[in-house]
Amino acid sequence: MTEQATGAHHPQPRARNGGHQTSAVEHVTGAQSLIRSLEEVGADTVFGIPGGAILPAYDPMMDSTRVRHILVRHEQGAGHAATGYAQATGKVGVCMATSGPGATNLVTPIADAHMDSVPLVAITGQVASKAIGTDAFQEADIVGITMPITKHNFLVTKAEDIPRTIAEAFHIASTGRPGPVLVDIAKDALQARTTFSWPPVLDLPGYRPVTKPHAKQIREAAKLIVQAKRPVLYVGGGVIKARASAELKVLAELTGAPVTTTLMALGAFPDSHPLHVGMPGMHGAVTAVTALQKADLIVALGARFDDRVTGKLDSFAPYAKIVHADVDPAEIGKNRTADVPIVGDAREVIADLVQAVQAEHSEGHTGDYTAWWKDLNRWRDTYPLGYDQPDNGTLSPQQVIERIGQLAPADTIYAAGVGQHQMWAAHFITYEQPATWLNSGGAGTMGYAVPAAMGAKAGAPDRTVWAIDGDGCFQMTNQELTTCALNNIPIKVAIINNGALGMVRQWQTLFYNQRYSNTVLHSGPDASGKEPSAGTRVPDFVKLSEAMGCYALRCESPDDLDKVIAEANAINDRPVVIDFIVHEDAMVWPMVAAGTSNDEVLAARGVRPDFGDSEDD
């Protein structure tokens, strides 16, 4: 039975989010109704900042024993924290802001959540309903602004509509393809008197996400899998959203097909599993990139064939038939035509595929991938991920990140910023479990790591949370360390400090004749020509972090690396920040240059892999 939103009472949002039925009718303000609604849908944490238009909601929130509000230092931090909370817990993240600039500061995290399909409800105050459209003080049409980057949004001008709208927002955000929903509430609706009862009647006649796949398409996909000589399971973030990792492992081991997990899907399938051939894409593992290029069948599960994976689209996987399964029908055929399109929830799709493949096996139809694995293993042995240690004895950024992963507890959650450190964290930390890797994959938002780690730690307080950040990213949202210190959210932050906007610098090195225009974050040589200390020193990240209530360390030598990381892991009563001064010229490899074919993947600078002749080419 597919999930439906009809005029009848709909128990799913309440069961999913922990709410329960209340029978008595309460006489309340719209603001009280909002807080009661949040309690009933199971929201236990809200990240936000008060302001004039949303202020009526903050008064009753003070009395709630079921909703914790975390006062952030910037609304962007609230949005990314809500996203980190959602990704770590699987629940809907909630952020709150006032009208005008408060609301517009949420635009970036809302866009980020939209690109990465994160269930988020953003609640904003709006000027009084009669003032809407008059350019009133702190007015912005946030519904219009966010329409392209939300799954749905609401403008509420009547107090009696608040409970139904909140219930609908949480249902839409968390069902089908998850995503952000904005609820903009006029100030007079928050101040007006109304009645409150629960559950409300949902009114979403056009919203019926399909979760159960069509049996015929499943059977066709299973036939292609057993007939293929060079199949690949191309796994995207939808598998994690659907909580389908266990089913995926069964399917992979049943078929024996290689598995690639995208940047958004790391941890959906254990990195250490022998069937895992790595992450595909612009900076993917050579084996993963090449496996997709030479495959004769790609089974895409909750993935969207984005440009970072496909490279030059018309040259991507030229020999492959495509099975494309996604809960969002708009994704299927958007970038690559599917031979077998399957609309459905990834967990149900994979479970049904397992049964269909088993039926094929029982009839004597099994795939023979012996020659395929001979090629894959040769590529894997010849072009493993690796890095060189700097000649001058400085820290290798890859080694720093690798040792953080090796010394951290097994269930540690990692949040990364965007750039070189993001790719190194994807490559050199081993992800064995889903929901242990949080990053801004689609939007590529610098400044994501610290607030996302804060949200993850707020949602999973018993787990270690490391933010892997760059010195550029860190300077965008580090003020949320103050929030962490004051709210007992002891995250750990590794600043990979190379004194530059590293990924942009890498492109300048490779494609712009080493003209480093506006990517250097330190002061450069002084008047005498003396080179400055390595890394960004203004600001001094150690002093800055200490000023925000954190324990802070600096590490500049490989000899001190393990000791410093161990010290950070041992401190759990406050946030910890380590400023790792690393070599500035380290690069991310492998690499497929933007706009080129994945056939042109480079294993390292100037190193084009020689794949030899595959037996089935």
Disulfide bonds with the S-S distance in Angstrom:
none
